Amino acid sequence: MPWQVWYLTLAVVWGSSYLLIKVGLEALSGVQVTALRIVLGAVVLLTLVALTRTRLPRGRRTWGHLLVTGTLLCSLPWTLFALGEQRVTSAVAGIANATTPVAAVVATALMLPGQPVGRRRQVGVAVGFLGVVLIAQPWSLDRGPDPVGLAMVLVASASYGIGWTYVRRFLHGVDPGGLSMPAAQVFVALAQVPVLLVVDWWLRRGLPSEGPLAPAGPSASGDGWSLWGPLLAVAALGVVGTGLAQAMQYAVVRAAGPTVATSVTYPIVVVSVVLGVVLLGESVGPLVLLGAGVVLAGSLLVGSGRGARGRAGRGPRVAGRERHTSGVSVDPAKMGG
């Protein structure tokens, strides 16, 4: 099958993940959505790893770093996206994902001081920040997205950028290739599921029932389609978006290279907004759309920037929304969640 088909499929799969999360929240809590997603994705990846005889990373030191990247690239962002979408629309969550390359540049400057950032990327960071301000509309909190929910999805997106930068610093050169690294990270997230559920239960007991910090809960009545529809949505999110998408991304990387593969970040935003508006009837105000365009412009500036040594940031591409390059060097600042 042509790689262009896999590329478009990836854009739809990852762009629709915000829609699927939103539907899943009609019957499940945010952490429950994340837990089910991780479990189903891990089952699919375990099956693929067994069928392809993929060798997982080895060594205590490597798995210690994978514990960090599994948290930053899987458990933390997926949980925050689900919790955030209890307060903001799926379209806003998808737009927030476009800030990931911007966050990667900031993380690179802090964690890899010897790595040149470049003036164009610095401008991209400033432009991306301006876009976030336009989306948040801090001058009119009653018109902009819920500030707590927006903060959650922005931190989730930033977590991807930080995680990829961590991979560049500590896991460069230890990637066996194929599905090895993304599968290992999802397996780490699977081990963290019980902790997530216990912490969620404990925190929900202590939070107020009203006010800005009150936990949002599922809205479905729990009978018929109102239960099975959300469950099927999360099943699709786990099986396809968290499992099978690994193989699709790998096919694109092998056929077209990592730069083309990671550019899927940009159509993801379009897909998430269109699906949210058309299928969920979400309203996206003009300032939010303007902010989305500004954020995308900043991300494009970041992605097109080059350091003093050519293409800045040479390192292995590892899962964000579990994307992977099989050992091909690629710049995390060009990636999106």
KEDO-527640 format. One record per residue: residue in one letter; x, y, z of N, C-alpha, C in turn. Coordinates in steps of 0.001 Angstrom, whole numbers, padded with zeros to 6 digits, always signed. Example, Ala and Ser with C-alpha at 12.3 -4.5 7.8 and 13.67 -1.06 7.14 Angstrom:
% residues 2
a+013190-005690+007800+012300-004500+007800+013200-003300+007800;s+012850-002250+007080+013670-001060+007140+012900+000030+007870;
***
This chain:
% residues 337
m+000849-001198+000000+000000+000000+000000+000887+001251+000000;p+000550+002292-000801+001360+003517-000848+001455+004183+000523;w+002624+004789+000807+002815+005409+002108+001859+006579+002311;q+001424+007222+001198+000497+008349+001334-000813+007924+002001;v-001219+006687+001744-002450+006176+002365-002253+006033+003868;w-001100+005492+004268-000808+005361+005697-000706+006732+006358;y-000118+007686+005648+000048+009040+006188-001309+009671+006475;l-002207+009626+005495-003546+010203+005681-004312+009452+006763;t-004119+008139+006814-004791+007351+007852-004308+007764+009232;l-002999+007991+009373-002456+008441+010654-003045+009785+011068;a-003163+010703+010114-003722+012020+010434-005146+011887+010952;v-005918+011012+010324-007306+010809+010766-007347+010097+012114;v-006505+009075+012275-006505+008299+013522-006117+009180+014705;w-005006+009884+014596-004565+010710+015718-005418+011965+015872;g-005910+012507+014758-006786+013668+014859-008125+013336+015495;s-008598+012107+015276-009879+011695+015852-009763+011244+017301;s-008541+011124+017811-008377+010648+019191-009046+011586+020186;y-009056+012873+019903-009693+013835+020810-011199+013677+020803;l-011748+013368+019629-013177+013057+019530-013504+011804+020329;l-012694+010761+020184-012946+009503+020886-012844+009685+022398;i-011891+010489+022844-011788+010771+024275-013056+011452+024767;k-013520+012440+024006-014711+013185+024400-015919+012267+024511;v-016083+011372+023561-017198+010426+023610-017031+009473+024788;g-015816+009008+025022-015577+008102+026137-015900+008713+027479;l-015721+010031+027594-015988+010724+028853-017476+010791+029176;e-018327+010418+028238-019760+010398+028518-020136+009291+029485;a-019268+008274+029611-019567+007165+030516-018448+006849+031487;l-017244+007363+031223-016095+007047+032060-015450+008328+032561;s-014715+008223+033647-013933+009370+034113-012689+009509+033248;g-011994+010633+033392-010802+010853+032591-009738+009793+032801;v-009488+009442+034045-008465+008432+034334-008916+007052+033848;q-010202+006757+033931-010698+005471+033422-010508+005371+031912;v-010745+006473+031199-010504+006490+029757-009039+006184+029470;t-008147+006840+030212-006716+006636+030013-006308+005204+030335;a-006814+004672+031438-006450+003315+031854-006874+002292+030814;l-008116+002403+030320-008603+001447+029323-007824+001589+028023;r-007516+002826+027664-006719+003071+026454-005362+002392+026549;i-004690+002545+027677-003360+001963+027849-003424+000445+027816;v-004387-000122+028515-004492-001591+028573-004714-002170+027181;l-005650-001604+026426-005942-002134+025093-004772-001895+024139;g-004157-000712+024235-003002-000451+023390-001852-001391+023688;a-001643-001701+024962-000565-002605+025352-000818-004018+024839;v-002071-004445+024872-002410-005780+024357-002090-005877+022868;v-002479-004842+022110-002204-004830+020670-000705-004821+020411;l+000031-003980+021130+001472-003896+020915+002185-005180+021328;l+001720-005786+022406+002308-007059+022822+002126-008109+021727;t+000946-008113+021110+000680-009051+020012+001586-008765+018818;l+001717-007470+018453+002575-007102+017326+004034-007431+017602;v+004472-007186+018824+005857-007488+019192+006120-008988+019078;a+005149-009800+019519+005322-011252+019441+005319-011732+017987;l+004406-011180+017173+004301-011616+015777+005521-011217+014962;t+006065-010037+015253+007227-009551+014502+008551-009933+015150;r+008482-010596+016299+009678-011001+017039+010580-009806+017326;t+009944-008719+017714+010679-007501+018039+011405-007667+019367;r+012661-007239+019389+013455-007323+020623+013275-006038+021413;l+012870-006162+022660+012694-004998+023528+014047-004502+024031;p+014118-003238+024441+015380-002714+024978+015835-003525+026192;r+017139-003504+026441+017698-004274+027555+018531-003361+028446;g+018714-003816+029683+019566-003093+030620+018757-002284+031620;r+019190-002332+032889+018490-001600+033944+018534-000100+033709;r+019673+000382+033252+019807+001821+033033+018830+002288+031950;t+018750+001509+030884+017830+001863+029795+016388+001861+030282;w+016011+000855+031042+014632+000784+031523+014351+001856+032575;g+015388+002302+033278+015203+003428+034184+014829+004689+033416;h+015500+004911+032287+015152+006062+031452+013786+005858+030787;l+013471+004624+030433+012164+004343+029837+011031+004603+030826;l+011316+004442+032110+010314+004774+033119+009953+006260+033031;v+010957+007089+032797+010724+008531+032665+009992+008835+031367;t+010471+008283+030250+009854+008595+028966+008458+007981+028842;g+008249+006809+029457+006916+006222+029444+005914+007100+030174;t+006401+007793+031209+005540+008726+031941+005300+009993+031137;l+006382+010564+030583+006269+011839+029873+005579+011720+028518;l+005715+010575+027870+005174+010415+026526+003879+009617+026478;c+003518+008967+027576+002299+008145+027572+001376+008483+028749;s+001730+008042+029933+000819+008138+031078+000389+009566+031376;l+001347+010475+031508+001023+011850+031889+000205+012584+030835;p+000653+012652+029572-000141+013405+028595-001499+012787+028317;w-001582+011466+028243-002878+010850+027970-003859+011116+029106;t-003366+011083+030339-004234+011377+031476-004676+012833+031457;l-003753+013742+031210-004094+015162+031216-005013+015534+030068;f-004823+014928+028900-005736+015199+027791-007159+014761+028149;a-007287+013590+028751-008618+013103+029121-009239+013974+030209;l-008456+014332+031229-008974+015199+032290-009298+016586+031738;g-008449+017078+030859-008683+018397+030292-009935+018458+029435;e-010200+017371+028702-011378+017354+027847-012685+017228+028634;q-012587+017012+029922-013779+017122+030756-014186+018577+030920;r-013285+019497+030538-013526+020924+030742-013473+021745+029453;v-012746+021265+028442-012649+021992+027176-013105+021075+026046;t-013334+021658+024875-013795+020880+023730-012664+020033+023160;s-013048+019034+022371-012037+018202+021716-011249+019017+020704;a-011899+020019+020098-011202+020873+019130-010087+021656+019801;v-010354+022216+020973-009329+022968+021704-008190+022038+022112;a-008513+020808+022522-007464+019855+022886-006580+019539+021690;g-007194+019361+020517-006413+019098+019312-005539+020271+018930;i-006065+021481+019089-005281+022677+018791-004087+022773+019735;a-004309+022460+021006-003222+022522+021988-002076+021602+021610;n-002383+020476+020980-001348+019529+020596-000328+020144+019650;a-000742+021178+018901+000168+021811+017953+001273+022591+018645;t+001156+022808+019962+002208+023524+020684+003380+022620+021054;t+003251+021325+020779+004309+020386+021159+005679+020746+020570;p+005786+021050+019269+007111+021419+018751+007689+022650+019433;v+006829+023585+019810+007288+024781+020520+007868+024388+021877;a+007155+023517+022588+007647+023052+023885+008958+022293+023738;a+009115+021563+022627+010349+020808+022411+011551+021732+022281;v+011357+022900+021648+012461+023848+021507+012865+024397+022873;v+011876+024749+023701+012176+025260+025039+012898+024193+025861;a+012415+022946+025779+013053+021858+026524+014476+021628+026037;t+014693+021752+024735+016034+021580+024185+016986+022633+024739;a+016524+023874+024810+017370+024955+025332+017743+024718+026788;l+016829+024108+027549+017074+023890+028967+017863+022609+029240;m+017573+021552+028496+018170+020251+028769+019393+019952+027921;l+019515+020603+026777+020644+020376+025886+021294+021714+025559;p+021961+022314+026535+022509+023664+026338+023510+023759+025198;g+024131+022661+024832+025087+022684+023734+024438+022597+022369;q+023138+022381+022344+022423+022243+021084+021929+023613+020602;p+022370+024094+019443+021908+025396+018958+020420+025378+018626;v+019726+026417+019031+018294+026515+018771+018033+027268+017476;g+018708+028368+017258+018519+029118+016023+017475+030217+016179;r+017686+031303+015442+016799+032457+015579+015398+032151+015091;r+015279+031397+014000+013951+031105+013471+013123+030327+014482;r+013746+029404+015168+013016+028635+016176+012665+029490+017389;q+013516+030406+017741+013183+031316+018832+011961+032160+018477;v+011915+032629+017229+010739+033369+016769+009513+032459+016792;g+009686+031203+016405+008576+030252+016422+008008+030054+017811;v+008886+030012+018820+008425+029881+020205+007590+031095+020604;a+008069+032293+020252+007336+033520+020587+005986+033560+019885;v+005965+033167+018618+004707+033149+017869+003749+032125+018470;g+004267+030948+018827+003419+029926+019441+002829+030395+020755;f+003622+031101+021561+003118+031631+022831+001994+032643+022579;l+002169+033486+021560+001121+034444+021218-000170+033715+020840;g-000035+032629+020096-001215+031847+019731-001929+031277+020943;v-001160+030796+021922-001758+030267+023150-002523+031358+023885;v-001966+032566+023924-002647+033688+024582-003974+033989+023884;l-003975+033959+022549-005211+034220+021805-006258+033143+022090;i-005820+031906+022221-006762+030822+022523-007305+030955+023937;a-006437+031257+024897-006847+031348+026303-007705+032575+026575;q-007464+033679+025865-008215+034921+026066-008272+035306+027551;p-007127+035514+028177-007117+035810+029620-007813+037112+029974;w-008017+037975+029017-008717+039238+029275-010229+039048+029386;s-010720+037825+029039-012159+037562+029097-012378+036090+029397;l-012233+035724+030675-012296+034320+031060-013654+033684+030789;d-014709+034485+030718-016030+033919+030472-016233+033568+029005;r-015353+034033+028119-015479+033726+026697-014475+032670+026240;g-013337+032646+026839-012319+031686+026437-012582+030304+027013;p-011749+029316+026634-011887+027965+027190-011678+027966+028696;d-012189+026934+029356-011980+026786+030793-010484+026819+031083;p-010020+027721+031954-008569+027875+032163-007898+026629+032733;v-008590+025915+033624-008000+024704+034198-007866+023627+033126;g-008920+023437+032335-008871+022438+031271-007832+022780+030220;l-007759+024065+029848-006768+024482+028858-005360+024262+029388;a-005140+024564+030662-003821+024343+031254-003448+022868+031204;m-004416+021985+031443-004138+020550+031420-003695+020081+030038;v-004420+020490+028984-004065+020010+027647-002769+020659+027159;l-002475+021867+027608-001204+022495+027243-000032+021799+027934;v-000209+021444+029207+000844+020701+029921+001035+019326+029290;a-000070+018697+028865+000031+017402+028186+000868+017517+026924;s+000619+018566+026138+001387+018776+024913+002849+019069+025224;a+003082+019873+026262+004455+020181+026657+005184+018923+027124;s+004448+018008+027731+005053+016769+028214+005661+015979+027059;y+004995+015987+025900+005569+015322+024725+006914+015944+024355;g+006952+017283+024294+008194+017953+023925+009320+017678+024899;i+008997+017680+026199+010009+017386+027221+010466+015936+027106;g+009506+015042+026889+009837+013622+026786+010753+013313+025621;w+010473+013900+024469+011324+013656+023304+012729+014194+023522;t+012821+015346+024184+014136+015913+024470+014907+015000+025434;y+014203+014436+026405+014828+013490+027332+015356+012273+026568;v+014580+011820+025595+015021+010687+024779+016317+011025+024060;r+016385+012222+023501+017597+012634+022780+018822+012615+023688;r+018621+013006+024928+019772+013115+025833+020184+011775+026423;f+019222+010935+026762+019555+009748+027551+019348+008415+026823;l+018619+008390+025718+018336+007117+025057+018843+007075+023625;h+019613+008063+023226+020166+008060+021879+021144+006900+021720;g+020926+006107+020680+021843+005015+020393+021495+003688+021031;v+020395+003630+021806+020034+002354+022442+018742+001781+021858;d+018245+002379+020783+016986+001945+020182+017226+000752+019263;p+016655-000426+019573+016839-001590+018696+016104-001453+017370;g+015175-000497+017256+014431-000295+016021+013058-000930+016052;g+012302-000685+014985+010946-001233+014884+010027-000682+015949;l+009224-001556+016532+008265-001172+017564+008859-001231+018966;s+010144-001461+019062+010767-001731+020358+010535-000614+021368;m+010966+000606+021052+010888+001699+022016+009452+002120+022319;p+008602+002351+021313+007231+002730+021644+006491+001655+022418;a+006727+000386+022085+006087-000693+022828+006556-000702+024276;a+007857-000537+024487+008388-000524+025848+007771+000604+026663;q+007595+001769+026054+007025+002900+026774+005573+002663+027138;v+004812+002042+026255+003422+001729+026583+003368+000647+027666;f+004316-000277+027662+004354-001284+028720+004664-000641+030071;v+005515+000370+030066+005762+001133+031297+004475+001802+031767;a+003747+002413+030824+002473+003044+031168+001488+002028+031716;l+001507+000818+031170+000615-000241+031665+000908-000554+033129;a+002170-000593+033486+002533-000860+034884+002089+000263+035805;q+001883+001460+035256+001483+002606+036062-000029+002749+036206;v-000789+001954+035474-002253+002062+035511-002818+001895+036921;p-002415+000863+037693-002958+000749+039061-002680+001985+039911;v-001491+002550+039757-001159+003766+040509-002065+004915+040097;l-002300+005065+038791-003191+006115+038295-004583+005993+038904;l-005116+004783+038924-006470+004579+039431-006553+004867+040928;v-005547+004439+041672-005560+004682+043118-005424+006173+043420;v-004495+006856+042732-004316+008288+042948-005573+009053+042558;d-006201+008653+041456-007435+009309+041022-008521+009159+042076;w-008667+007959+042622-009682+007712+043660-009398+008553+044900;w-008129+008634+045273-007758+009382+046475-007979+010883+046279;l-007580+011394+045110-007729+012823+044864-009195+013227+044749;r-009991+012393+044113-011405+012732+043939-012129+012773+045283;r-011640+012023+046248-012248+012076+047583-011987+013412+048257;g-010800+014005+047986-010420+015215+048700-010771+016508+047995;l-011168+016438+046699-011475+017653+045972-012880+018155+046295;p-013093+019473+046221-014435+020012+046488-015424+019579+045419;s-016701+019497+045789-017733+019079+044838-018173+020215+043935;e-017815+021449+044289-018161+022600+043473-016956+023518+043358;g-016993+024390+042341-015905+025338+042150-015016+024939+040991;p-014002+025753+040685-013163+025505+039505-012338+024236+039586;l-012051+023749+040783-011246+022536+040926-012084+021285+041137;a-013398+021417+041088-014267+020258+041274-014084+019283+040121;p-013943+017988+040404-013739+017027+039327-014995+016877+038480;a-014808+016883+037167-015937+016654+036259-016130+015158+036097;g-017362+014734+036010-017654+013321+035921-018360+012968+034641;p-018568+011671+034368-019269+011242+033170-020706+011725+033174;s-021242+011938+031970-022587+012468+031842-023605+011441+031393;a-023169+010252+031002-024103+009254+030499-024906+008629+031631;s-026106+008124+031283-026980+007524+032279-026572+006102+032619;g-025739+005483+031753-025233+004151+032067-026071+003018+031529;d-026986+003284+030578-027783+002205+030014-027736+002283+028501;g-027829+001112+027834-027894+001060+026389-026679+001668+025714;w-026939+002382+024621-025874+002964+023817-025088+004016+024573;s-025722+004665+025555-025020+005691+026322-023842+005101+027074;l-023829+003782+027269-022700+003111+027896-021791+002464+026860;w-022391+001722+025916-021584+000976+024957-020927+001878+023930;g-021581+002981+023577-020963+003909+022634-019640+004459+023142;p-019606+005017+024360-018336+005490+024903-017296+004387+025065;l-017736+003190+025472-016784+002088+025624-016164+001708+024280;l-016982+001680+023229-016454+001372+021901-015509+002461+021413;a-015813+003713+021762-014938+004822+021374-013561+004673+022014;v-013530+004346+023302-012248+004176+023985-011539+002920+023479;a-012308+001888+023131-011697+000685+022562-010989+001025+021250;a-011638+001835+020418-011001+002260+019161-009763+003093+019434;l-009850+003949+020452-008706+004783+020834-007520+003920+021252;g-007787+002866+022025-006706+002008+022497-006166+001086+021428;v-007064+000398+020714-006642-000605+019736-006004+000043+018514;v-006673+001058+017971-006189+001673+016729-005220+002817+017007;g-005653+003801+017818-004840+004993+018030-003616+004783+018895;t-003650+003765+019771-002520+003531+020670-001778+002252+020326;g-002346+001420+019487-001715+000160+019136-001340+000060+017666;l-002340-000085+016805-002083-000303+015386-001397+000883+014720;a-001604+002090+015259-000972+003270+014663+000549+003167+014677;q+001092+002353+015598+002552+002174+015637+003058+001598+014322;a+002385+000552+013852+002807-000091+012611+002627+000842+011425;m+001558+001638+011430+001324+002581+010336+002417+003637+010288;q+002777+004173+011454+003835+005189+011504+005159+004605+011024;y+005440+003387+011431+006680+002732+011031+006721+002569+009516;a+005567+002233+008889+005506+002072+007437+005790+003388+006718;v+005267+004493+007250+005505+005806+006644+006979+006183+006756;v+007583+005934+007910+008987+006278+008125+009878+005510+007153;r+009632+004224+007002+010461+003412+006122+010329+003846+004669;a+009105+004253+004261+008869+004579+002855+009213+006017+002501;a+008945+006962+003423+009070+008380+003084+010061+009136+003947;g+010557+008521+005026+011517+009195+005878+010866+009868+007074;p+011667+010178+008099+011135+010715+009344+010567+012122+009231;t+011139+012964+008349+010638+014332+008242+009202+014351+007746;v+008923+013562+006726+007553+013460+006221+006644+012870+007281;a+007117+011841+007962+006283+011160+008949+005890+012082+010092;t+006833+012892+010575+006528+013739+011717+005719+014970+011334;s+005639+015297+010047+004822+016436+009620+003336+016167+009766;v+002970+014943+010129+001557+014617+010343+000954+015424+011492;t+001815+016061+012275+001355+016948+013352+000338+017964+012859;y+000587+018531+011701-000211+019667+011247-001612+019285+010781;p-001798+018251+009954-003182+017865+009617-003964+017323+010807;i-003277+016862+011853-003976+016394+013050-004851+017500+013619;v-004337+018727+013648-005107+019855+014183-006359+020075+013367;v-006226+020044+012050-007380+020262+011169-008431+019183+011392;v-007994+017929+011457-008921+016815+011653-009658+016947+012980;s-008947+017276+014040-009581+017363+015361-010627+018478+015405;v-010331+019617+014787-011290+020730+014787-012515+020384+013946;v-012296+019842+012754-013415+019500+011872-014330+018460+012515;l-013748+017412+013090-014559+016371+013721-015321+016907+014925;g-014664+017757+015722-015336+018315+016886-016523+019178+016505;v-016361+019980+015467-017437+020881+015044-018559+020104+014348;v-018187+019204+013422-019187+018515+012602-019911+017421+013378;l-019180+016589+014107-019795+015429+014756-020272+015707+016181;l-019613+016612+016875-020000+016887+018260-020721+018220+018419;g-020802+018993+017343-021471+020284+017421-020756+021291+018289;e-019430+021157+018414-018666+022086+019235-018566+023443+018555;s-018500+024457+019365-018373+025817+018854-016936+026290+019031;v-016351+026751+017939-014981+027263+017982-015031+028735+017593;g-014766+029597+018552-014857+031031+018315-013770+031542+017388;p-013955+032749+016853-012972+033305+015915-011590+033502+016523;l-011521+033902+017804-010217+034085+018423-009494+032754+018625;v-010260+031699+018925-009653+030375+019069-009092+029909+017733;l-009862+030124+016657-009381+029753+015330-008155+030574+014937;l-008193+031870+015258-007033+032710+014969-005821+032229+015761;g-006041+031916+017038-004954+031401+017859-004409+030096+017331;a-005303+029232+016820-004863+027958+016247-003960+028195+015044;g-004350+029163+014205-003515+029480+013053-002159+030026+013456;v-002138+030856+014493-000875+031422+014970+000007+030325+015570;v-000590+029414+016334+000173+028300+016909+000770+027431+015803;l-000028+027133+014783+000478+026331+013666+001626+027047+012958;a+001492+028362+012804+002574+029129+012180+003852+029032+013012;g+003715+029152+014339+004872+029014+015205+005492+027638+015115;s+004646+026605+015052+005150+025240+014947+005862+025017+013618;l+005340+025609+012549+005991+025485+011248+007356+026177+011246;l+007435+027328+011904+008724+028013+012029+009715+027145+012799;v+009230+026522+013880+010089+025641+014667+010547+024458+013823;g+009618+023882+013071+009944+022707+012271+010875+022986+011112;s+010857+024236+010610+011703+024572+009466+013038+025156+009875;g+013201+025440+011178+014449+026039+011652+015586+025052+011637;r+016796+025573+011458+017992+024728+011450+019038+025320+012370;g+019743+024445+013068+020800+024896+013965+022078+025175+013207;a+023080+025548+013947+024344+025917+013323+025039+024737+012676;r+024652+023527+013082+025327+022344+012544+024463+021625+011524;g+023611+022363+010827+022732+021715+009875+021408+021478+010525;r+020895+020284+010369+019616+020008+010966+019791+019804+012443;a+019217+020698+013230+019452+020675+014673+018822+019469+015296;g+019520+018963+016299+018926+017928+017116+018901+016583+016473;r+020007+015923+016394+019992+014593+015806+019782+013574+016916;g+018742+012784+016790+018447+011786+017801+017336+010894+017333;p+017077+009779+017975+016073+008837+017539+014683+009356+017810;r+013789+009126+016887+012398+009527+017037+011663+008486+017828;v+011073+008896+018944+010371+007944+019794+008953+008413+019977;a+008135+007530+020554+006710+007766+020598+006329+009068+021250;g+005448+009796+020626+004782+010937+021232+003381+010467+021417;r+002575+010461+020349+001411+009643+020358+001919+008338+019793;e+002963+007826+020358+003701+006616+020054+004299+006611+018658;r+004863+007680+018191+005470+007684+016884+006934+007284+016960;h+007431+006619+015915+008752+006007+016035+009417+005940+014668;t+010736+006018+014639+011441+006073+013370+012373+004900+013098;s+012402+003944+013959+013271+002792+013737+014717+003182+013523;g+015230+004010+014460+016634+004330+014426+017018+005450+013490;v+016066+006061+012763+016381+007154+011850+016476+008444+012642;s+017544+009232+012417+017713+010470+013158+016678+011489+012722;v+016083+012171+013695+015073+013175+013407+014993+014146+014557;d+014617+015357+014248+014581+016415+015250+013260+016403+015998;p+013249+016248+017329+012005+016281+018084+011244+017578+017946;a+011901+018671+017644+011188+019932+017471+010294+019908+016245;k+010452+018904+015390+009600+018806+014216+008451+017839+014447;m+008307+017370+015661+007291+016384+015956+006094+017015+016621;g+004979+016306+016532+003787+016737+017213+003139+015583+017925;g+002323+015813+018852+001744+014742+019645+000634+014183+018985;
***
